[in-house]
Amino acid sequence: MIHPNDLQNARENNRLEAKSAMGGLPQSIWETYSAFANAEGGIILLGVEEHEDKSLHTVNLPDPEEMIAEFLHILHMPGKVSVNLLTEERITIEEVDGNRIIIIRVPEAAAIEKPVYLDGNPLTGTYLRCGEGDYRCSAAEVEAMQQAAAVARAQYHMQQPH
């Protein structure tokens, strides 16, 4: 993944998203959370902006602790996210170039947990990542994830002692 000291060499991609978050917790963080959880996982950097040359640079977040508290509060709200995959160890504050940034390490969801979706509706709230951006999944993509989850649940139950 990424170490904070390697930020100057990093670029946004399928597993890395940078958000300046200077205006507060970005609403788009939730689409990125869903997209990373439904794919191979990824890292969300708050307090990091992308310049025109695609390089990443830190900004001075006013209160990272408060932003984490808000993020966790929303994450635990019923109906916001279908599955909470994060533990406190996956959310850290690091100092880079004299600025404090937030690093959120989103793991891939288990097959039985997919799709990870937002706002209580898998058809409108399921996302995947394509390059540097998140996109809303089609009904066919959501159905494929739901079918894979059903197979995984069936296999799990068959392995359990009766």
Sequence and secondary structure as in RCSB ss.txt:
>XXXX:A:sequence
MIHPNDLQNARENNRLEAKSAMGGLPQSIWETYSAFANAEGGIILLGVEEHEDKSLHTVNLPDPEEMIAEFLHIL
HMPGKVSVNLLTEERITIEEVDGNRIIIIRVPEAAAIEKPVYLDGNPLTGTYLRCGEGDYRCSAAEVEAMQQAAA
VARAQYHMQQPH
>XXXX:A:secstr
   GGGGGG   BTTEEEE  TTSS TTHHHHHHHHHHTT EEEEESEEE TTS EEE   S HHHHHHHHHHHH
TSTTTBS     GGGEEEEEETTEEEEEEEE    GGG S BBTT HHHHBEEEETTEEEE  HHHHHHHHHHHH
HHHHHHHHHS  
